[in-house]
Amino acid sequence: MADIEIGTAVRHRTWTGTTGTVVGIDGPWLSVAWHNSCVIDELKADDVDVWADAPAELREWRGGLGRLGGITEPYRVVPVTGGL
């Protein structure tokens, strides 16, 4: 776990294709904000693999919120760090 810190992008070992960013660490427990979601889960570090070549914007992910667009703008998820 020495190479996992806040901002580390990870892949879930069981949920194939599910990726997130570590937003908190408490001993062996990680808080992971799943990409393109407003869900943050607590899980053990053994449940994830570091995604070493993740895009920079995903390392900056800290969760998201849904924003409903108007007629010309469809629904999209806006990262909390990106503003509205």
Backbone torsions as a table, in degrees:
resi	resn	phi	psi	omega
1	MET	NA	-4.8	-177.7
2	ALA	-58.8	-27.0	-178.1
3	ASP	-93.0	5.3	177.5
4	ILE	-103.1	126.3	177.4
5	GLU	-142.5	173.6	177.6
6	ILE	-61.0	130.0	-176.8
7	GLY	99.1	-4.7	177.2
8	THR	-75.4	127.5	175.3
9	ALA	-82.5	137.2	-176.2
10	VAL	-133.7	161.4	173.1
11	ARG	-118.4	137.1	178.1
12	HIS	-74.6	134.3	-176.6
13	ARG	-71.4	-32.0	-177.3
14	THR	-92.1	-42.6	-178.3
15	TRP	-88.7	86.7	-176.0
16	THR	-53.6	129.9	178.0
17	GLY	87.5	-7.1	-179.7
18	THR	-86.4	124.5	-178.3
19	THR	-125.4	155.8	178.9
20	GLY	-159.4	-179.4	179.4
21	THR	-124.1	135.5	178.5
22	VAL	-70.8	124.3	-179.2
23	VAL	-116.0	-4.9	178.0
24	GLY	-165.3	151.9	179.9
25	ILE	-136.6	131.2	177.0
26	ASP	-138.1	91.0	-175.9
27	GLY	64.5	-125.8	-179.8
28	PRO	-82.1	-2.0	-176.0
29	TRP	-97.0	138.9	177.6
30	LEU	-116.0	142.2	167.1
31	SER	-98.6	120.1	-176.7
32	VAL	-118.1	122.3	173.8
33	ALA	-88.9	113.7	-177.9
34	TRP	-73.2	138.0	-177.7
35	HIS	-63.5	142.7	-179.8
36	ASN	58.6	36.0	-178.0
37	SER	-150.8	163.3	172.0
38	CYS	-105.5	16.1	-178.2
39	VAL	-92.5	132.2	172.5
40	ILE	-122.3	125.8	179.9
41	ASP	-112.3	151.9	171.0
42	GLU	-100.3	124.8	177.4
43	LEU	-150.2	162.9	-179.7
44	LYS	-75.7	150.7	-179.2
45	ALA	-59.5	-27.8	179.4
46	ASP	-67.8	-13.9	-177.9
47	ASP	-86.5	-3.7	-177.8
48	VAL	-130.5	158.7	171.7
49	ASP	-116.4	142.7	177.0
50	VAL	-67.7	134.4	177.0
51	TRP	-99.1	85.4	-170.6
52	ALA	-61.8	-35.7	-176.2
53	ASP	-104.2	29.8	179.4
54	ALA	-65.4	146.4	176.4
55	PRO	-60.2	146.8	-177.2
56	ALA	-56.1	-39.5	-177.8
57	GLU	-64.5	-26.4	177.1
58	LEU	-77.8	-29.0	175.3
59	ARG	-69.3	-21.9	179.1
60	GLU	-89.9	-7.7	-176.8
61	TRP	-61.5	134.3	177.0
62	ARG	-132.8	26.1	-178.0
63	GLY	107.5	171.5	-178.4
64	GLY	-146.0	169.3	175.6
65	LEU	-137.4	147.0	-179.5
66	GLY	-80.3	139.9	176.1
67	ARG	-129.7	124.1	-179.4
68	LEU	-85.0	122.4	-179.0
69	GLY	-84.0	174.7	178.3
70	GLY	-87.1	-154.7	-177.3
71	ILE	-64.9	-39.2	-176.9
72	THR	-92.0	-7.1	-178.3
73	GLU	-126.0	115.5	-179.5
74	PRO	-72.9	169.1	175.1
75	TYR	-57.1	139.4	176.2
76	ARG	-151.7	160.4	175.8
77	VAL	-98.1	126.9	-177.7
78	VAL	-108.1	122.1	178.0
79	PRO	-61.9	142.3	178.9
80	VAL	-57.8	-38.3	-178.3
81	THR	-71.8	-17.0	-177.5
82	GLY	-90.7	-11.6	-179.1
83	GLY	77.9	174.9	-179.9
84	LEU	-101.5	NA	NA
